[in-house]
Amino acid sequence: MESTDRTPQYQENSLSLLGAIALGTGVMIGAGIFALTGQMAEMTGKLFPLAFLSSALVVAFSAYSYVKMSNAYPSAGGIGMYLQKAYGPTLPTAFYALLMYFSMVIAQSFLARTFGSYTLELFDVENRSLLVPSLVVALLLTAFLINLAANRLIQGVASVLGFVKIGGIIVFGVVGVIVADSVGMQTSASAPEPSLAGFLGATALGILAFKGFTTITNSGSEIKDPHKNVGRAIMISISLCVVIYALVGFAVASNLSLTEIIETQDYSLAAAARPALGETAVWFTVILAMLATAGGIIASIFAVSRMLAMLTEMKLVPHRHFHMPGSIQKHTLVLQS
């Protein structure tokens, strides 16, 4: 007989500290390096590597609050739980929690589009208007199926993708800086001049590159020793990303002119690998991008499904089952996918 228990089901102690770090860096590195580099260069000119560091400084203040709250109130609800503790089960709590939910879904679409753009770099394709959305749908379906499985599988997939991705990106950054003629960027008359408004805009956009740390808080009901490990995972993830972003930012700036970075903003890392290391490196970089964005989607879907399920459990948002079997987490997976 089919189970009628629809309450959220959390697998306590099923995520390790390493698994939480893999989930957080999976979202952060996927967006920051492969999706935002070109856009930030267009806004801030040759100062875009510094814009990443400026974003990290801003995020540090928010991260400190998250660490203190997650140590005191670890929960799958993440920011939703923190808002409820501060303001109670009120309309503003639900409103701001849903804003965070929608921002996470938007970030997923950003990652998925980047996956499609980089994947097509492996093939000589002119018309991408239909192929990119098709790849996006295929990726989301795959991530949905993985998230239907047990947490240990999700953690395993995220960890493997994370190790390969971080190791590969570090290799790209180090080699890119070494083989470059100089650690600097060529500019042209048509390149945008740095401005305070552009730098502030790029800093705001760069915050998205670190936004993945918020997904770690949504593992609070399932991570081992949550009162300590959620905060640790946040700090380690942000520190790793600061080093990687700075390294790769200078590598890209050393191998492409500012105009070239802007022109190839959807796949700037692959473009930077070509003059530095040849066509083989382009394939290497594209595959890294595919792994990074795929891992980011898997991690983000995991976090968002937990967050929305907890908001439902706290009665901050309504929910209908629509005759679907399984727990609320399964339903929220269907909704966001």
PEWO-V643152 format. One record per backbone hydrogen bond with DSSP energy under -1.0 kcal/mol. CO is the residue of the C=O (numbers start at 1). NH is the residue of the N-H. If there is no record, write none. Layout:
((CO:NH) (CO:NH))
This chain:
((6:328) (10:12) (11:14) (15:224) (16:20) (17:21) (18:22) (19:23) (20:24) (21:25) (22:26) (23:27) (24:28) (25:29) (27:31) (28:32) (29:33) (31:35) (31:36) (36:40) (37:41) (38:42) (39:43) (40:44) (41:45) (44:47) (45:48) (47:51) (48:52) (49:53) (50:54) (51:55) (52:56) (53:57) (54:58) (55:59) (56:60) (58:62) (59:63) (60:64) (61:65) (62:66) (63:67) (64:68) (65:69) (66:70) (67:71) (68:72) (69:73) (75:78) (77:80) (78:82) (79:83) (80:84) (81:85) (82:86) (83:87) (84:88) (88:90) (90:94) (91:95) (92:96) (93:97) (94:98) (95:99) (96:100) (97:101) (98:102) (99:103) (100:104) (101:105) (102:106) (103:107) (104:108) (105:109) (106:110) (107:111) (108:112) (109:113) (110:114) (111:115) (112:116) (113:117) (114:118) (115:119) (116:120) (118:121) (119:122) (120:123) (123:125) (128:132) (130:134) (131:135) (132:136) (133:137) (134:138) (135:139) (136:140) (137:141) (138:142) (139:143) (140:144) (141:145) (142:146) (143:147) (146:149) (150:154) (151:155) (152:156) (153:157) (154:158) (155:159) (156:160) (157:161) (158:162) (159:163) (160:164) (161:165) (162:166) (163:167) (164:168) (165:169) (166:170) (167:171) (168:172) (169:173) (170:174) (171:175) (172:176) (173:177) (174:178) (175:179) (182:184) (186:258) (188:191) (195:199) (196:200) (197:201) (198:202) (199:203) (200:204) (201:205) (202:206) (203:207) (205:208) (206:209) (207:210) (210:213) (211:214) (212:215) (216:219) (217:220) (219:222) (219:223) (222:14) (222:15) (225:228) (225:229) (226:230) (228:232) (229:233) (230:234) (231:235) (232:236) (233:237) (234:238) (235:239) (236:240) (237:241) (238:242) (239:243) (240:244) (241:245) (242:246) (243:247) (244:248) (245:249) (246:250) (247:251) (248:252) (249:253) (250:254) (252:256) (257:261) (258:262) (259:263) (260:264) (262:265) (264:267) (267:271) (268:272) (269:273) (270:274) (273:277) (274:278) (278:282) (279:283) (280:284) (281:285) (282:286) (283:287) (284:288) (285:289) (286:290) (287:291) (288:292) (289:293) (290:294) (291:295) (292:296) (293:297) (294:298) (295:299) (296:300) (297:301) (298:302) (299:303) (300:304) (301:305) (302:306) (303:307) (304:308) (305:309) (306:310) (307:311) (308:312) (309:313) (310:314) (311:316) (312:315) (321:324) (327:331) (328:332) (329:333) (330:334) (331:335) (332:336) (333:337))
